[in-house]
Amino acid sequence: MTAVTSGRVRSLPWGRWLVLLIAAVYFIGPLAAAFWFSIENTHGVDFGAYTEIPSAPGLVDAVVLSLQISVVAVLLTLFIMVPTMLLLHLRLPGMRPIVEVLCLLPLVVPPIVLVVGVGKVIAWGNTTDTSSVRWQVTNQLLNSHPPFILPLLYFVLALPFTYRALDAGIRAVPLTTYVEAAQGLGASWWSVLWRVALPTLRSSVVTAALLVFALAFGEFTVASILQYQPFTVWLLQFNNTDGRLTTALSLISLGFTWLLLIGFSVVTSSRQKGSQT
């Protein structure tokens, strides 16, 4: 029995290395093929696709628009969800199941269905009476810069991820004790939110912000159907002109996302170690 058990223990690391190798081939293989496609031509290796990126027509405008939409979506989400989650956990715990179901609905409702519904509302708002309130509101949502309709939709699409990130952070700390202690010392609700809750939930808030930013920056379906041209829509349209350049851009954007996530992980782990010491 002991020999069989020790044999299994010795063979376990090889199984782990095999799983890691398969995972590495699965993830790195397509990236390596895409990189080779971006630098390979009939004359050999050529990095022209990367040097031509700054001069690509419309790229800067598309990236700036995506960044603006993403930042607005992050600010809108945090402004609404952080106080809401704190209120649910501290004042209205009985409402948590209802809010959880509502926040998880975007997981079962396809984005195309959401866009169709928004299209009906937009058609209702585009009345011939330009002095009406509904026309003015619709016009501001569609024609503002950036178009505010996209951050609103991305806020809805990101609700499941935002809810889970903030809910996990609040459950992981004795936030009720901190809040009651602060209020016992005479702190107002906004002072408690700014000086107690946000510093305590810093990691969860940053995680939620990164998830919303990644979703808003990389979303394609909603922006394409509503006929806007952020980075993802521009990338697909420009792909018909220069496939090597768009592949290079995709790899760079993916690398930037990975660096952002790794940096966040390093900063969060260092802060947690510092707080423990």
C-alpha positions, 0 to 999 in steps of 0.5 A: 500500500505504501509503495503504491502511494509513493509511486502515485506521489512521484508521478504526480509532478509529471502529470502537472507538467503535462497539463501545464505543457498542454495549456501552454501550447493551447494558449501560446500556439495561436499567439505565436502563429499570429505573431509569425503572420504579422512579421512574415512576408515573401522576402522573409521577416519584416517588422513593417506592420509594427512600424506602420501602426502610428500612421494607420488612418483612423487608429488614433481617433478609434483608440481615443474614443474607446478610452473615453467610453471605457473611462466613462463606463468605469466611473459610472459603474463605480459611482452607482455600484459601490454605494449600492453594494454598501447599502445592501450589505449594511442597511438592506440585507433582505434586498440582496437576493433580488438585486443579485438576480437583477445584476446577473440577468445580463449573463442570460440575456444576449447583447444582441437582444439588449441592443434590439430593445435599445433600438426600439427606445431610440426609435421612440425617442427620435420624434419629429418634435425636436423641442420635446424632452424625449428627442433632446434626451435621445439626441444627447445620448446618441450624439454626445462625445463620447456617445453616452449610450455606450457607457450606459449599455456597458454598465448593464453588461458589466453588472454581473462581474461588478457585483461579484467583485464587490460582493466578494470584497465586502464579504471578506472583511468585517466591514459592518464593524468598521462602519459602526465604529466610524459612525459611533465616532460621529462620521457621516455616511459619505465620510464613512464611504470615502475614508473607511469603505473605499480604502478597505475595499480597494482591491475589489474596487480596482478589480471591478474597474479593470473588468469594466474597462476591459469589457468596454474597451474590447466590446464589439457587438453593441458598438457595431450595431449602433454604428459607432467606430471604437477600436474594435470596430475599426480593427475589423474594418481595417482588417480588410485593408491590411491583415498583418497590421491589424494582427500586430495591433491585436497582439499589442492590445492583448499584451497591454491587457496582460501587463495591466493585469500582472501589474495589478496583481503585483500591486495588490499582493504587495499591499496585502503583504504590507497590511499583514505585517 
